[in-house]
């Protein structure tokens, strides 16, 4: 009977990952916009790379958070 319960610690860890994802979801595209609006500056490539990395981290943390949340609910 106890095996159908949600693992609350794992659920909180998943929600924490989703919170990190939310931060990166706004930060990454904002930095990408800043990079593309200043293409003539010498730091264009550096800011573009940082924006792409942050956007990639948003995708990574989204998948990691969803997997952790699903594991907390359905994994035995």
mmCIF file of the N, C-alpha and C atoms, coordinates in Angstrom:
data_MODEL
# 
_entry.id   MODEL 
# 
loop_
_atom_site.group_PDB 
_atom_site.id 
_atom_site.type_symbol 
_atom_site.label_atom_id 
_atom_site.label_alt_id 
_atom_site.label_comp_id 
_atom_site.label_asym_id 
_atom_site.label_entity_id 
_atom_site.label_seq_id 
_atom_site.pdbx_PDB_ins_code 
_atom_site.Cartn_x 
_atom_site.Cartn_y 
_atom_site.Cartn_z 
_atom_site.occupancy 
_atom_site.B_iso_or_equiv 
_atom_site.pdbx_formal_charge 
_atom_site.auth_seq_id 
_atom_site.auth_comp_id 
_atom_site.auth_asym_id 
_atom_site.auth_atom_id 
_atom_site.pdbx_PDB_model_num 
ATOM 1   N N  . UNK A 1 1  ? 0.817  -1.190 0.000   1.00 0.00 ? 1  UNK A N  1 
ATOM 2   C CA . UNK A 1 1  ? 0.000  0.000  0.000   1.00 0.00 ? 1  UNK A CA 1 
ATOM 3   C C  . UNK A 1 1  ? 0.866  1.261  0.000   1.00 0.00 ? 1  UNK A C  1 
ATOM 4   N N  . UNK A 1 2  ? 2.048  1.201  0.605   1.00 0.00 ? 2  UNK A N  1 
ATOM 5   C CA . UNK A 1 2  ? 2.935  2.351  0.724   1.00 0.00 ? 2  UNK A CA 1 
ATOM 6   C C  . UNK A 1 2  ? 3.683  2.645  -0.582  1.00 0.00 ? 2  UNK A C  1 
ATOM 7   N N  . UNK A 1 3  ? 3.654  1.723  -1.537  1.00 0.00 ? 3  UNK A N  1 
ATOM 8   C CA . UNK A 1 3  ? 4.443  1.888  -2.749  1.00 0.00 ? 3  UNK A CA 1 
ATOM 9   C C  . UNK A 1 3  ? 3.848  2.867  -3.749  1.00 0.00 ? 3  UNK A C  1 
ATOM 10  N N  . UNK A 1 4  ? 2.611  3.298  -3.562  1.00 0.00 ? 4  UNK A N  1 
ATOM 11  C CA . UNK A 1 4  ? 1.988  4.233  -4.495  1.00 0.00 ? 4  UNK A CA 1 
ATOM 12  C C  . UNK A 1 4  ? 2.121  5.689  -4.064  1.00 0.00 ? 4  UNK A C  1 
ATOM 13  N N  . UNK A 1 5  ? 2.908  5.944  -3.045  1.00 0.00 ? 5  UNK A N  1 
ATOM 14  C CA . UNK A 1 5  ? 3.051  7.307  -2.534  1.00 0.00 ? 5  UNK A CA 1 
ATOM 15  C C  . UNK A 1 5  ? 4.127  8.069  -3.299  1.00 0.00 ? 5  UNK A C  1 
ATOM 16  N N  . UNK A 1 6  ? 3.992  9.375  -3.355  1.00 0.00 ? 6  UNK A N  1 
ATOM 17  C CA . UNK A 1 6  ? 4.975  10.234 -4.007  1.00 0.00 ? 6  UNK A CA 1 
ATOM 18  C C  . UNK A 1 6  ? 6.154  10.461 -3.077  1.00 0.00 ? 6  UNK A C  1 
ATOM 19  N N  . UNK A 1 7  ? 7.356  10.330 -3.620  1.00 0.00 ? 7  UNK A N  1 
ATOM 20  C CA . UNK A 1 7  ? 8.565  10.618 -2.864  1.00 0.00 ? 7  UNK A CA 1 
ATOM 21  C C  . UNK A 1 7  ? 8.733  12.133 -2.812  1.00 0.00 ? 7  UNK A C  1 
ATOM 22  N N  . UNK A 1 8  ? 8.439  12.716 -1.658  1.00 0.00 ? 8  UNK A N  1 
ATOM 23  C CA . UNK A 1 8  ? 8.399  14.178 -1.538  1.00 0.00 ? 8  UNK A CA 1 
ATOM 24  C C  . UNK A 1 8  ? 9.774  14.820 -1.690  1.00 0.00 ? 8  UNK A C  1 
ATOM 25  N N  . UNK A 1 9  ? 10.818 14.160 -1.206  1.00 0.00 ? 9  UNK A N  1 
ATOM 26  C CA . UNK A 1 9  ? 12.171 14.718 -1.344  1.00 0.00 ? 9  UNK A CA 1 
ATOM 27  C C  . UNK A 1 9  ? 12.578 14.776 -2.808  1.00 0.00 ? 9  UNK A C  1 
ATOM 28  N N  . UNK A 1 10 ? 12.269 13.724 -3.547  1.00 0.00 ? 10 UNK A N  1 
ATOM 29  C CA . UNK A 1 10 ? 12.596 13.692 -4.967  1.00 0.00 ? 10 UNK A CA 1 
ATOM 30  C C  . UNK A 1 10 ? 11.747 14.703 -5.739  1.00 0.00 ? 10 UNK A C  1 
ATOM 31  N N  . UNK A 1 11 ? 10.499 14.870 -5.323  1.00 0.00 ? 11 UNK A N  1 
ATOM 32  C CA . UNK A 1 11 ? 9.625  15.853 -5.958  1.00 0.00 ? 11 UNK A CA 1 
ATOM 33  C C  . UNK A 1 11 ? 10.158 17.265 -5.757  1.00 0.00 ? 11 UNK A C  1 
ATOM 34  N N  . UNK A 1 12 ? 10.629 17.579 -4.554  1.00 0.00 ? 12 UNK A N  1 
ATOM 35  C CA . UNK A 1 12 ? 11.184 18.907 -4.296  1.00 0.00 ? 12 UNK A CA 1 
ATOM 36  C C  . UNK A 1 12 ? 12.453 19.155 -5.107  1.00 0.00 ? 12 UNK A C  1 
ATOM 37  N N  . UNK A 1 13 ? 13.269 18.101 -5.272  1.00 0.00 ? 13 UNK A N  1 
ATOM 38  C CA . UNK A 1 13 ? 14.468 18.233 -6.081  1.00 0.00 ? 13 UNK A CA 1 
ATOM 39  C C  . UNK A 1 13 ? 14.097 18.509 -7.543  1.00 0.00 ? 13 UNK A C  1 
ATOM 40  N N  . UNK A 1 14 ? 13.043 17.852 -8.038  1.00 0.00 ? 14 UNK A N  1 
ATOM 41  C CA . UNK A 1 14 ? 12.575 18.093 -9.395  1.00 0.00 ? 14 UNK A CA 1 
ATOM 42  C C  . UNK A 1 14 ? 12.025 19.501 -9.572  1.00 0.00 ? 14 UNK A C  1 
ATOM 43  N N  . UNK A 1 15 ? 11.286 19.967 -8.584  1.00 0.00 ? 15 UNK A N  1 
ATOM 44  C CA . UNK A 1 15 ? 10.756 21.336 -8.658  1.00 0.00 ? 15 UNK A CA 1 
ATOM 45  C C  . UNK A 1 15 ? 11.875 22.368 -8.590  1.00 0.00 ? 15 UNK A C  1 
ATOM 46  N N  . UNK A 1 16 ? 12.921 22.063 -7.841  1.00 0.00 ? 16 UNK A N  1 
ATOM 47  C CA . UNK A 1 16 ? 14.081 22.951 -7.788  1.00 0.00 ? 16 UNK A CA 1 
ATOM 48  C C  . UNK A 1 16 ? 14.747 23.028 -9.158  1.00 0.00 ? 16 UNK A C  1 
ATOM 49  N N  . UNK A 1 17 ? 14.880 21.886 -9.837  1.00 0.00 ? 17 UNK A N  1 
ATOM 50  C CA . UNK A 1 17 ? 15.444 21.882 -11.184 1.00 0.00 ? 17 UNK A CA 1 
ATOM 51  C C  . UNK A 1 17 ? 14.567 22.676 -12.147 1.00 0.00 ? 17 UNK A C  1 
ATOM 52  N N  . UNK A 1 18 ? 13.259 22.588 -11.986 1.00 0.00 ? 18 UNK A N  1 
ATOM 53  C CA . UNK A 1 18 ? 12.363 23.352 -12.855 1.00 0.00 ? 18 UNK A CA 1 
ATOM 54  C C  . UNK A 1 18 ? 12.478 24.857 -12.570 1.00 0.00 ? 18 UNK A C  1 
ATOM 55  N N  . UNK A 1 19 ? 12.743 25.228 -11.327 1.00 0.00 ? 19 UNK A N  1 
ATOM 56  C CA . UNK A 1 19 ? 12.969 26.635 -10.997 1.00 0.00 ? 19 UNK A CA 1 
ATOM 57  C C  . UNK A 1 19 ? 14.242 27.158 -11.633 1.00 0.00 ? 19 UNK A C  1 
ATOM 58  N N  . UNK A 1 20 ? 15.292 26.348 -11.612 1.00 0.00 ? 20 UNK A N  1 
ATOM 59  C CA . UNK A 1 20 ? 16.542 26.726 -12.276 1.00 0.00 ? 20 UNK A CA 1 
ATOM 60  C C  . UNK A 1 20 ? 16.306 26.859 -13.777 1.00 0.00 ? 20 UNK A C  1 
ATOM 61  N N  . UNK A 1 21 ? 15.526 25.936 -14.324 1.00 0.00 ? 21 UNK A N  1 
ATOM 62  C CA . UNK A 1 21 ? 15.185 25.985 -15.748 1.00 0.00 ? 21 UNK A CA 1 
ATOM 63  C C  . UNK A 1 21 ? 14.463 27.288 -16.084 1.00 0.00 ? 21 UNK A C  1 
ATOM 64  N N  . UNK A 1 22 ? 13.547 27.700 -15.224 1.00 0.00 ? 22 UNK A N  1 
ATOM 65  C CA . UNK A 1 22 ? 12.790 28.925 -15.469 1.00 0.00 ? 22 UNK A CA 1 
ATOM 66  C C  . UNK A 1 22 ? 13.704 30.149 -15.535 1.00 0.00 ? 22 UNK A C  1 
ATOM 67  N N  . UNK A 1 23 ? 14.698 30.194 -14.660 1.00 0.00 ? 23 UNK A N  1 
ATOM 68  C CA . UNK A 1 23 ? 15.654 31.302 -14.676 1.00 0.00 ? 23 UNK A CA 1 
ATOM 69  C C  . UNK A 1 23 ? 16.423 31.317 -15.996 1.00 0.00 ? 23 UNK A C  1 
ATOM 70  N N  . UNK A 1 24 ? 16.919 30.138 -16.410 1.00 0.00 ? 24 UNK A N  1 
ATOM 71  C CA . UNK A 1 24 ? 17.680 30.051 -17.657 1.00 0.00 ? 24 UNK A CA 1 
ATOM 72  C C  . UNK A 1 24 ? 16.806 30.309 -18.881 1.00 0.00 ? 24 UNK A C  1 
ATOM 73  N N  . UNK A 1 25 ? 15.503 29.986 -18.797 1.00 0.00 ? 25 UNK A N  1 
ATOM 74  C CA . UNK A 1 25 ? 14.599 30.216 -19.931 1.00 0.00 ? 25 UNK A CA 1 
ATOM 75  C C  . UNK A 1 25 ? 14.435 31.715 -20.220 1.00 0.00 ? 25 UNK A C  1 
ATOM 76  N N  . UNK A 1 26 ? 14.551 32.548 -19.211 1.00 0.00 ? 26 UNK A N  1 
ATOM 77  C CA . UNK A 1 26 ? 14.464 33.987 -19.431 1.00 0.00 ? 26 UNK A CA 1 
ATOM 78  C C  . UNK A 1 26 ? 15.838 34.604 -19.685 1.00 0.00 ? 26 UNK A C  1 
ATOM 79  N N  . UNK A 1 27 ? 16.844 34.112 -18.992 1.00 0.00 ? 27 UNK A N  1 
ATOM 80  C CA . UNK A 1 27 ? 18.181 34.690 -19.094 1.00 0.00 ? 27 UNK A CA 1 
ATOM 81  C C  . UNK A 1 27 ? 18.832 34.405 -20.443 1.00 0.00 ? 27 UNK A C  1 
ATOM 82  N N  . UNK A 1 28 ? 18.718 33.169 -20.944 1.00 0.00 ? 28 UNK A N  1 
ATOM 83  C CA . UNK A 1 28 ? 19.346 32.786 -22.205 1.00 0.00 ? 28 UNK A CA 1 
ATOM 84  C C  . UNK A 1 28 ? 18.868 33.610 -23.397 1.00 0.00 ? 28 UNK A C  1 
ATOM 85  N N  . UNK A 1 29 ? 17.559 33.636 -23.665 1.00 0.00 ? 29 UNK A N  1 
ATOM 86  C CA . UNK A 1 29 ? 17.078 34.441 -24.800 1.00 0.00 ? 29 UNK A CA 1 
ATOM 87  C C  . UNK A 1 29 ? 17.329 35.941 -24.646 1.00 0.00 ? 29 UNK A C  1 
ATOM 88  N N  . UNK A 1 30 ? 17.334 36.451 -23.405 1.00 0.00 ? 30 UNK A N  1 
ATOM 89  C CA . UNK A 1 30 ? 17.626 37.868 -23.193 1.00 0.00 ? 30 UNK A CA 1 
ATOM 90  C C  . UNK A 1 30 ? 19.061 38.181 -23.610 1.00 0.00 ? 30 UNK A C  1 
ATOM 91  N N  . UNK A 1 31 ? 19.994 37.316 -23.224 1.00 0.00 ? 31 UNK A N  1 
ATOM 92  C CA . UNK A 1 31 ? 21.391 37.529 -23.597 1.00 0.00 ? 31 UNK A CA 1 
ATOM 93  C C  . UNK A 1 31 ? 21.582 37.332 -25.093 1.00 0.00 ? 31 UNK A C  1 
ATOM 94  N N  . UNK A 1 32 ? 20.865 36.368 -25.690 1.00 0.00 ? 32 UNK A N  1 
ATOM 95  C CA . UNK A 1 32 ? 20.933 36.205 -27.144 1.00 0.00 ? 32 UNK A CA 1 
ATOM 96  C C  . UNK A 1 32 ? 20.431 37.454 -27.861 1.00 0.00 ? 32 UNK A C  1 
ATOM 97  N N  . UNK A 1 33 ? 19.353 38.046 -27.369 1.00 0.00 ? 33 UNK A N  1 
ATOM 98  C CA . UNK A 1 33 ? 18.841 39.279 -27.961 1.00 0.00 ? 33 UNK A CA 1 
ATOM 99  C C  . UNK A 1 33 ? 19.864 40.401 -27.846 1.00 0.00 ? 33 UNK A C  1 
ATOM 100 N N  . UNK A 1 34 ? 20.518 40.489 -26.701 1.00 0.00 ? 34 UNK A N  1 
ATOM 101 C CA . UNK A 1 34 ? 21.547 41.511 -26.526 1.00 0.00 ? 34 UNK A CA 1 
ATOM 102 C C  . UNK A 1 34 ? 22.705 41.288 -27.489 1.00 0.00 ? 34 UNK A C  1 
ATOM 103 N N  . UNK A 1 35 ? 23.067 40.033 -27.724 1.00 0.00 ? 35 UNK A N  1 
ATOM 104 C CA . UNK A 1 35 ? 24.172 39.734 -28.636 1.00 0.00 ? 35 UNK A CA 1 
ATOM 105 C C  . UNK A 1 35 ? 23.803 40.126 -30.063 1.00 0.00 ? 35 UNK A C  1 
ATOM 106 N N  . UNK A 1 36 ? 22.608 39.763 -30.508 1.00 0.00 ? 36 UNK A N  1 
ATOM 107 C CA . UNK A 1 36 ? 22.218 40.050 -31.890 1.00 0.00 ? 36 UNK A CA 1 
ATOM 108 C C  . UNK A 1 36 ? 21.931 41.533 -32.130 1.00 0.00 ? 36 UNK A C  1 
ATOM 109 N N  . UNK A 1 37 ? 21.613 42.269 -31.078 1.00 0.00 ? 37 UNK A N  1 
ATOM 110 C CA . UNK A 1 37 ? 21.379 43.703 -31.271 1.00 0.00 ? 37 UNK A CA 1 
ATOM 111 C C  . UNK A 1 37 ? 22.686 44.503 -31.255 1.00 0.00 ? 37 UNK A C  1 
ATOM 112 N N  . UNK A 1 38 ? 23.807 43.877 -30.880 1.00 0.00 ? 38 UNK A N  1 
ATOM 113 C CA . UNK A 1 38 ? 25.113 44.540 -30.867 1.00 0.00 ? 38 UNK A CA 1 
ATOM 114 C C  . UNK A 1 38 ? 26.119 43.756 -31.693 1.00 0.00 ? 38 UNK A C  1 
ATOM 115 N N  . UNK A 1 39 ? 25.780 43.431 -32.912 1.00 0.00 ? 39 UNK A N  1 
ATOM 116 C CA . UNK A 1 39 ? 26.657 42.615 -33.743 1.00 0.00 ? 39 UNK A CA 1 
ATOM 117 C C  . UNK A 1 39 ? 27.942 43.323 -34.140 1.00 0.00 ? 39 UNK A C  1 
ATOM 118 N N  . UNK A 1 40 ? 27.941 44.633 -34.127 1.00 0.00 ? 40 UNK A N  1 
ATOM 119 C CA . UNK A 1 40 ? 29.141 45.365 -34.547 1.00 0.00 ? 40 UNK A CA 1 
ATOM 120 C C  . UNK A 1 40 ? 30.197 45.459 -33.446 1.00 0.00 ? 40 UNK A C  1 
ATOM 121 N N  . UNK A 1 41 ? 29.852 45.106 -32.215 1.00 0.00 ? 41 UNK A N  1 
ATOM 122 C CA . UNK A 1 41 ? 30.799 45.175 -31.098 1.00 0.00 ? 41 UNK A CA 1 
ATOM 123 C C  . UNK A 1 41 ? 31.761 43.990 -31.153 1.00 0.00 ? 41 UNK A C  1 
ATOM 124 N N  . UNK A 1 42 ? 32.892 44.147 -30.500 1.00 0.00 ? 42 UNK A N  1 
ATOM 125 C CA . UNK A 1 42 ? 33.908 43.097 -30.513 1.00 0.00 ? 42 UNK A CA 1 
ATOM 126 C C  . UNK A 1 42 ? 33.544 41.921 -29.608 1.00 0.00 ? 42 UNK A C  1 
ATOM 127 N N  . UNK A 1 43 ? 32.625 42.108 -28.672 1.00 0.00 ? 43 UNK A N  1 
ATOM 128 C CA . UNK A 1 43 ? 32.244 41.046 -27.739 1.00 0.00 ? 43 UNK A CA 1 
ATOM 129 C C  . UNK A 1 43 ? 31.036 40.243 -28.227 1.00 0.00 ? 43 UNK A C  1 
ATOM 130 N N  . UNK A 1 44 ? 30.659 40.418 -29.487 1.00 0.00 ? 44 UNK A N  1 
ATOM 131 C CA . UNK A 1 44 ? 29.471 39.746 -30.039 1.00 0.00 ? 44 UNK A CA 1 
ATOM 132 C C  . UNK A 1 44 ? 29.569 38.230 -29.903 1.00 0.00 ? 44 UNK A C  1 
ATOM 133 N N  . UNK A 1 45 ? 30.705 37.653 -30.300 1.00 0.00 ? 45 UNK A N  1 
ATOM 134 C CA . UNK A 1 45 ? 30.860 36.191 -30.286 1.00 0.00 ? 45 UNK A CA 1 
ATOM 135 C C  . UNK A 1 45 ? 30.795 35.658 -28.855 1.00 0.00 ? 45 UNK A C  1 
ATOM 136 N N  . UNK A 1 46 ? 31.447 36.328 -27.913 1.00 0.00 ? 46 UNK A N  1 
ATOM 137 C CA . UNK A 1 46 ? 31.447 35.884 -26.516 1.00 0.00 ? 46 UNK A CA 1 
ATOM 138 C C  . UNK A 1 46 ? 30.035 35.907 -25.931 1.00 0.00 ? 46 UNK A C  1 
ATOM 139 N N  . UNK A 1 47 ? 29.308 36.994 -26.152 1.00 0.00 ? 47 UNK A N  1 
ATOM 140 C CA . UNK A 1 47 ? 27.950 37.099 -25.615 1.00 0.00 ? 47 UNK A CA 1 
ATOM 141 C C  . UNK A 1 47 ? 27.025 36.093 -26.297 1.00 0.00 ? 47 UNK A C  1 
ATOM 142 N N  . UNK A 1 48 ? 27.230 35.858 -27.580 1.00 0.00 ? 48 UNK A N  1 
ATOM 143 C CA . UNK A 1 48 ? 26.436 34.872 -28.300 1.00 0.00 ? 48 UNK A CA 1 
ATOM 144 C C  . UNK A 1 48 ? 26.665 33.470 -27.737 1.00 0.00 ? 48 UNK A C  1 
ATOM 145 N N  . UNK A 1 49 ? 27.909 33.116 -27.479 1.00 0.00 ? 49 UNK A N  1 
ATOM 146 C CA . UNK A 1 49 ? 28.224 31.797 -26.926 1.00 0.00 ? 49 UNK A CA 1 
ATOM 147 C C  . UNK A 1 49 ? 27.616 31.637 -25.530 1.00 0.00 ? 49 UNK A C  1 
ATOM 148 N N  . UNK A 1 50 ? 27.704 32.677 -24.709 1.00 0.00 ? 50 UNK A N  1 
ATOM 149 C CA . UNK A 1 50 ? 27.122 32.621 -23.364 1.00 0.00 ? 50 UNK A CA 1 
ATOM 150 C C  . UNK A 1 50 ? 25.611 32.442 -23.450 1.00 0.00 ? 50 UNK A C  1 
ATOM 151 N N  . UNK A 1 51 ? 24.957 33.157 -24.345 1.00 0.00 ? 51 UNK A N  1 
ATOM 152 C CA . UNK A 1 51 ? 23.513 33.027 -24.515 1.00 0.00 ? 51 UNK A CA 1 
ATOM 153 C C  . UNK A 1 51 ? 23.105 31.644 -24.984 1.00 0.00 ? 51 UNK A C  1 
ATOM 154 N N  . UNK A 1 52 ? 23.886 31.068 -25.899 1.00 0.00 ? 52 UNK A N  1 
ATOM 155 C CA . UNK A 1 52 ? 23.583 29.716 -26.380 1.00 0.00 ? 52 UNK A CA 1 
ATOM 156 C C  . UNK A 1 52 ? 23.778 28.674 -25.271 1.00 0.00 ? 52 UNK A C  1 
ATOM 157 N N  . UNK A 1 53 ? 24.811 28.851 -24.468 1.00 0.00 ? 53 UNK A N  1 
ATOM 158 C CA . UNK A 1 53 ? 25.041 27.922 -23.358 1.00 0.00 ? 53 UNK A CA 1 
ATOM 159 C C  . UNK A 1 53 ? 23.902 28.007 -22.344 1.00 0.00 ? 53 UNK A C  1 
ATOM 160 N N  . UNK A 1 54 ? 23.484 29.223 -22.014 1.00 0.00 ? 54 UNK A N  1 
ATOM 161 C CA . UNK A 1 54 ? 22.393 29.382 -21.050 1.00 0.00 ? 54 UNK A CA 1 
ATOM 162 C C  . UNK A 1 54 ? 21.080 28.809 -21.587 1.00 0.00 ? 54 UNK A C  1 
ATOM 163 N N  . UNK A 1 55 ? 20.831 28.967 -22.893 1.00 0.00 ? 55 UNK A N  1 
ATOM 164 C CA . UNK A 1 55 ? 19.627 28.389 -23.483 1.00 0.00 ? 55 UNK A CA 1 
ATOM 165 C C  . UNK A 1 55 ? 19.696 26.862 -23.475 1.00 0.00 ? 55 UNK A C  1 
ATOM 166 N N  . UNK A 1 56 ? 20.867 26.317 -23.730 1.00 0.00 ? 56 UNK A N  1 
ATOM 167 C CA . UNK A 1 56 ? 21.052 24.868 -23.654 1.00 0.00 ? 56 UNK A CA 1 
ATOM 168 C C  . UNK A 1 56 ? 20.858 24.348 -22.234 1.00 0.00 ? 56 UNK A C  1 
ATOM 169 N N  . UNK A 1 57 ? 21.328 25.109 -21.245 1.00 0.00 ? 57 UNK A N  1 
ATOM 170 C CA . UNK A 1 57 ? 21.136 24.712 -19.852 1.00 0.00 ? 57 UNK A CA 1 
ATOM 171 C C  . UNK A 1 57 ? 19.650 24.725 -19.470 1.00 0.00 ? 57 UNK A C  1 
ATOM 172 N N  . UNK A 1 58 ? 18.880 25.645 -20.043 1.00 0.00 ? 58 UNK A N  1 
ATOM 173 C CA . UNK A 1 58 ? 17.442 25.670 -19.781 1.00 0.00 ? 58 UNK A CA 1 
ATOM 174 C C  . UNK A 1 58 ? 16.789 24.382 -20.270 1.00 0.00 ? 58 UNK A C  1 
ATOM 175 N N  . UNK A 1 59 ? 17.168 23.924 -21.450 1.00 0.00 ? 59 UNK A N  1 
ATOM 176 C CA . UNK A 1 59 ? 16.615 22.681 -21.990 1.00 0.00 ? 59 UNK A CA 1 
ATOM 177 C C  . UNK A 1 59 ? 17.055 21.494 -21.133 1.00 0.00 ? 59 UNK A C  1 
ATOM 178 N N  . UNK A 1 60 ? 18.330 21.477 -20.745 1.00 0.00 ? 60 UNK A N  1 
ATOM 179 C CA . UNK A 1 60 ? 18.850 20.383 -19.921 1.00 0.00 ? 60 UNK A CA 1 
ATOM 180 C C  . UNK A 1 60 ? 18.104 20.292 -18.589 1.00 0.00 ? 60 UNK A C  1 
ATOM 181 N N  . UNK A 1 61 ? 17.962 21.429 -17.889 1.00 0.00 ? 61 UNK A N  1 
ATOM 182 C CA . UNK A 1 61 ? 17.295 21.405 -16.592 1.00 0.00 ? 61 UNK A CA 1 
ATOM 183 C C  . UNK A 1 61 ? 15.806 21.114 -16.717 1.00 0.00 ? 61 UNK A C  1 
ATOM 184 N N  . UNK A 1 62 ? 15.188 21.463 -17.849 1.00 0.00 ? 62 UNK A N  1 
ATOM 185 C CA . UNK A 1 62 ? 13.782 21.123 -18.048 1.00 0.00 ? 62 UNK A CA 1 
ATOM 186 C C  . UNK A 1 62 ? 13.610 19.607 -18.134 1.00 0.00 ? 62 UNK A C  1 
ATOM 187 N N  . UNK A 1 63 ? 14.428 18.950 -18.938 1.00 0.00 ? 63 UNK A N  1 
ATOM 188 C CA . UNK A 1 63 ? 14.334 17.498 -19.046 1.00 0.00 ? 63 UNK A CA 1 
ATOM 189 C C  . UNK A 1 63 ? 14.698 16.813 -17.734 1.00 0.00 ? 63 UNK A C  1 
ATOM 190 N N  . UNK A 1 64 ? 15.747 17.301 -17.073 1.00 0.00 ? 64 UNK A N  1 
ATOM 191 C CA . UNK A 1 64 ? 16.170 16.705 -15.811 1.00 0.00 ? 64 UNK A CA 1 
ATOM 192 C C  . UNK A 1 64 ? 15.087 16.881 -14.743 1.00 0.00 ? 64 UNK A C  1 
ATOM 193 N N  . UNK A 1 65 ? 14.484 18.052 -14.690 1.00 0.00 ? 65 UNK A N  1 
ATOM 194 C CA . UNK A 1 65 ? 13.430 18.303 -13.709 1.00 0.00 ? 65 UNK A CA 1 
ATOM 195 C C  . UNK A 1 65 ? 12.186 17.471 -13.961 1.00 0.00 ? 65 UNK A C  1 
ATOM 196 N N  . UNK A 1 66 ? 11.771 17.372 -15.226 1.00 0.00 ? 66 UNK A N  1 
ATOM 197 C CA . UNK A 1 66 ? 10.595 16.560 -15.537 1.00 0.00 ? 66 UNK A CA 1 
ATOM 198 C C  . UNK A 1 66 ? 10.845 15.090 -15.242 1.00 0.00 ? 66 UNK A C  1 
ATOM 199 N N  . UNK A 1 67 ? 12.039 14.602 -15.554 1.00 0.00 ? 67 UNK A N  1 
ATOM 200 C CA . UNK A 1 67 ? 12.357 13.199 -15.275 1.00 0.00 ? 67 UNK A CA 1 
ATOM 201 C C  . UNK A 1 67 ? 12.359 12.944 -13.771 1.00 0.00 ? 67 UNK A C  1 
ATOM 202 N N  . UNK A 1 68 ? 12.901 13.868 -13.001 1.00 0.00 ? 68 UNK A N  1 
ATOM 203 C CA . UNK A 1 68 ? 12.936 13.704 -11.551 1.00 0.00 ? 68 UNK A CA 1 
ATOM 204 C C  . UNK A 1 68 ? 11.534 13.724 -10.964 1.00 0.00 ? 68 UNK A C  1 
ATOM 205 N N  . UNK A 1 69 ? 10.681 14.612 -11.460 1.00 0.00 ? 69 UNK A N  1 
ATOM 206 C CA . UNK A 1 69 ? 9.300  14.675 -10.976 1.00 0.00 ? 69 UNK A CA 1 
ATOM 207 C C  . UNK A 1 69 ? 8.554  13.385 -11.315 1.00 0.00 ? 69 UNK A C  1 
ATOM 208 N N  . UNK A 1 70 ? 8.736  12.888 -12.529 1.00 0.00 ? 70 UNK A N  1 
ATOM 209 C CA . UNK A 1 70 ? 8.084  11.641 -12.924 1.00 0.00 ? 70 UNK A CA 1 
ATOM 210 C C  . UNK A 1 70 ? 8.598  10.461 -12.085 1.00 0.00 ? 70 UNK A C  1 
ATOM 211 N N  . UNK A 1 71 ? 9.902  10.442 -11.819 1.00 0.00 ? 71 UNK A N  1 
ATOM 212 C CA . UNK A 1 71 ? 10.457 9.380  -10.983 1.00 0.00 ? 71 UNK A CA 1 
ATOM 213 C C  . UNK A 1 71 ? 9.890  9.441  -9.567  1.00 0.00 ? 71 UNK A C  1 
ATOM 214 N N  . UNK A 1 72 ? 9.661  10.639 -9.054  1.00 0.00 ? 72 UNK A N  1 
ATOM 215 C CA . UNK A 1 72 ? 9.125  10.753 -7.688  1.00 0.00 ? 72 UNK A CA 1 
ATOM 216 C C  . UNK A 1 72 ? 7.696  10.240 -7.610  1.00 0.00 ? 72 UNK A C  1 
ATOM 217 N N  . UNK A 1 73 ? 6.955  10.311 -8.714  1.00 0.00 ? 73 UNK A N  1 
ATOM 218 C CA . UNK A 1 73 ? 5.561  9.874  -8.685  1.00 0.00 ? 73 UNK A CA 1 
ATOM 219 C C  . UNK A 1 73 ? 5.377  8.408  -9.056  1.00 0.00 ? 73 UNK A C  1 
ATOM 220 N N  . UNK A 1 74 ? 6.157  7.916  -10.034 1.00 0.00 ? 74 UNK A N  1 
ATOM 221 C CA . UNK A 1 74 ? 5.862  6.614  -10.600 1.00 0.00 ? 74 UNK A CA 1 
ATOM 222 C C  . UNK A 1 74 ? 6.916  5.545  -10.339 1.00 0.00 ? 74 UNK A C  1 
ATOM 223 N N  . UNK A 1 75 ? 8.111  5.906  -9.934  1.00 0.00 ? 75 UNK A N  1 
ATOM 224 C CA . UNK A 1 75 ? 9.143  4.909  -9.720  1.00 0.00 ? 75 UNK A CA 1 
ATOM 225 C C  . UNK A 1 75 ? 8.981  4.257  -8.366  1.00 0.00 ? 75 UNK A C  1 
ATOM 226 N N  . UNK A 1 76 ? 9.201  2.976  -8.323  1.00 0.00 ? 76 UNK A N  1 
ATOM 227 C CA . UNK A 1 76 ? 9.016  2.254  -7.055  1.00 0.00 ? 76 UNK A CA 1 
ATOM 228 C C  . UNK A 1 76 ? 10.322 2.132  -6.299  1.00 0.00 ? 76 UNK A C  1 
# 
